[in-house]
Amino acid sequence: MSHRTVNRFNQREVARALKAARLAGETVDRVEIDPKSGKIAVILAKPGEVTAQTNEWDEDGEPQTEIR
């Protein structure tokens, strides 16, 4: 039986990074996490950029368009 690997990041750290970006007045486009190193990268949206977001949990499955 193999041992579990060390968890390099946790949900609390991701939540703190997102909260800090929002408090700074920035719009978060996405979050990238490197599971090997535990690096959390918060990618910010460009001002005025139109992005289409699809959410697998939406009932209709239609992308939501936001102007940022």
C-alpha positions in Angstrom: 0.0 0.0 0.0 1.5 3.4 -1.0 1.5 6.4 1.2 -0.4 9.5 0.4 1.6 12.4 -0.9 2.0 15.6 1.0 -0.7 18.2 0.4 1.2 21.2 -0.8 -1.7 23.7 -0.6 -5.1 23.9 1.0 -8.4 25.6 0.3 -7.8 28.2 3.0 -4.7 29.5 1.1 -6.7 29.7 -2.1 -9.5 31.6 -0.4 -7.0 34.0 1.1 -5.4 34.7 -2.3 -8.8 35.3 -3.9 -10.0 37.6 -1.0 -6.8 39.6 -1.2 -7.3 40.2 -5.0 -10.9 41.2 -4.5 -10.0 43.6 -1.6 -7.4 45.2 -3.9 -10.3 45.9 -6.3 -9.2 43.4 -9.0 -11.4 41.0 -10.9 -10.2 37.5 -10.8 -10.3 35.6 -14.2 -9.0 32.3 -12.9 -6.8 30.5 -10.4 -4.1 28.1 -11.4 -2.6 25.7 -8.9 0.6 23.6 -9.4 0.0 20.5 -7.3 3.7 19.5 -7.3 5.0 22.7 -5.9 1.9 24.1 -4.2 2.2 27.4 -6.2 -1.1 29.3 -6.4 -1.4 31.8 -9.2 -4.3 34.2 -9.4 -4.8 35.4 -12.9 -6.5 38.8 -13.1 -8.9 39.9 -15.8 -8.0 42.9 -18.0 -10.3 45.9 -17.6 -13.1 46.0 -20.1 -12.4 42.5 -21.3 -15.4 40.4 -22.3 -15.1 36.9 -21.2 -17.5 34.0 -21.7 -17.7 31.6 -18.7 -19.4 28.3 -18.8 -20.3 26.7 -15.5 -21.0 23.0 -15.5 -23.4 23.5 -12.6 -25.6 25.8 -14.6 -29.0 24.3 -15.5 -29.2 25.6 -19.0 -25.6 25.1 -20.0 -25.4 28.5 -21.7 -22.2 30.5 -21.3 -22.5 33.6 -19.2 -20.9 36.7 -20.7 -19.4 39.3 -18.4 -17.9 42.7 -19.1 -14.9 43.3 -16.8 
